[in-house]
Amino acid sequence: MTTDRLLDLVGVAGGPSAEASLFHLEVIEAGPLTPTFHRVVLTAPGLGDLLYRAGQDLMLRIPQAGERIVNRRYTIRDFDPARAAVTIDVSLHGAGPGTDWVRGAGIGDRIDAIGPRGKVTLREDADRHLFVGDETGVPGALAMMEALPPGSGATALLEIDTPADEQDFRPPEAETAATVDVRWLHRAGRSEPGDPSPILAALGDVALPAGPVHAYVAAEAGVVRRVREALTARGLEEAQISAKAYWRRGLPNAEHGEPARDG
Ligand SMILES: Cc1cc2nc3c(=O)[nH]c(=O)nc-3n(C[C@H](O)[C@H](O)[C@H](O)COP(=O)(O)OP(=O)(O)OC[C@H]3O[C@@H](n4cnc5c(N)ncnc54)[C@H](O)[C@@H]3O)c2cc1C
């Protein structure tokens, strides 16, 4: 698909927009954040005017051999309008166009991206929020928790490899601010990424808050399905769950950047 055709589908090129725009990004920082996460900071003309909501992502357009482009989506972990810079945090795994590009990214490298993308953002009709994810869901969960309105509360169950992959996030500031309870779940060699057991076990130990609650689930496709089933079995309505498969065990994501539906 040509870039022009893609923009016809997703939005306009450049400029301030709540719609997706095409940005010609340049890497200004890149390096390890934790043993398995890499952080990349990117800038572009016009990026300082980006309008986005916490939880949305950028779709990197990663060149492959020949003219082929593969899209890979990464959540906006942070946005600094003064520097016209966005930060993405990527969980490195074996190999793939996304992980390979991020692993090799250096200052001055260039890449196109389309964003902001994504419909999963903080729900205003909830005052209690439950975030469930593996490492691919960590940047979105932390970004959304940093954007919680005063008086709301959040619990997060976040599966990572080891304690060394735990990450800081900006805590609520005032007494009136949101309360957050982050529980890091460590695989520590006892399970593989994409195994639903650690998250399901932790979910069983969480008391679902009374009142308007919303759950956000972002992880491997099979894990997302099992968590959604567990949440509905616990009494949540479908409308109270925003669940999205971010990758699928054993299969590359499709060229549009998400797991293929029939994969
Ligand atoms: C909306 C959205 C937002 C996302 N945000 C983030 C983010 O902020 N940070 C982040 O790290 N990821 C994020 N992801 C997930 C990321 O896009 C996928 O992991 C993607 O598959 C990576 O592409 P790749 O080219 O590296 O691997 P692919 O070519 O897709 O896959 C190659 C192989 O690696 C395996 N694989 C893919 N991802 C993983 C993984 N995480 N762990 C173990 N094996 C894997 C596949 O099963 C396959 O066998 C997001 C996905 C979506 C849809």
The ligand as a Gaussian input file, in Angstrom:
#p B3LYP/6-31G(d) Opt

LIG

0 1
 C       -1.867000      -0.936000      19.634000
 C       -0.581000      -1.660000      20.000000
 C        0.322000      -1.063000      20.877000
 C        1.511000      -1.729000      21.237000
 N        2.401000      -1.111000      22.082000
 C        3.570000      -1.729000      22.413000
 C        4.535000      -1.091000      23.245000
 O        4.369000       0.057000      23.668000
 N        5.683000      -1.771000      23.539000
 C        5.926000      -3.042000      23.055000
 O        6.982000      -3.613000      23.351000
 N        5.020000      -3.660000      22.247000
 C        3.871000      -3.035000      21.912000
 N        2.967000      -3.656000      21.084000
 C        3.248000      -5.018000      20.647000
 C        4.186000      -5.108000      19.426000
 O        3.685000      -4.306000      18.373000
 C        4.256000      -6.598000      19.027000
 O        4.974000      -7.323000      20.011000
 C        4.857000      -6.865000      17.664000
 O        4.606000      -8.218000      17.340000
 C        6.345000      -6.640000      17.592000
 O        6.742000      -6.769000      16.259000
 P        8.048000      -7.540000      15.793000
 O        8.259000      -7.115000      14.394000
 O        9.125000      -7.314000      16.784000
 O        7.657000      -9.068000      15.884000
 P        6.683000      -9.902000      14.882000
 O        7.234000      -9.892000      13.493000
 O        5.285000      -9.411000      15.050000
 O        6.782000     -11.366000      15.502000
 C        7.947000     -12.181000      15.304000
 C        7.914000     -13.319000      16.342000
 O        8.062000     -12.755000      17.642000
 C        6.989000     -13.134000      18.506000
 N        6.691000     -11.979000      19.370000
 C        6.134000     -10.787000      19.024000
 N        6.049000      -9.962000      20.098000
 C        6.564000     -10.657000      21.137000
 C        6.758000     -10.366000      22.507000
 N        6.432000      -9.162000      23.039000
 N        7.312000     -11.317000      23.300000
 C        7.680000     -12.529000      22.807000
 N        7.519000     -12.863000      21.498000
 C        6.975000     -11.943000      20.682000
 C        5.841000     -13.526000      17.569000
 O        4.995000     -14.479000      18.172000
 C        6.604000     -14.087000      16.373000
 O        6.906000     -15.456000      16.594000
 C        1.781000      -3.009000      20.702000
 C        0.875000      -3.608000      19.801000
 C       -0.287000      -2.939000      19.457000
 C       -1.249000      -3.601000      18.490000

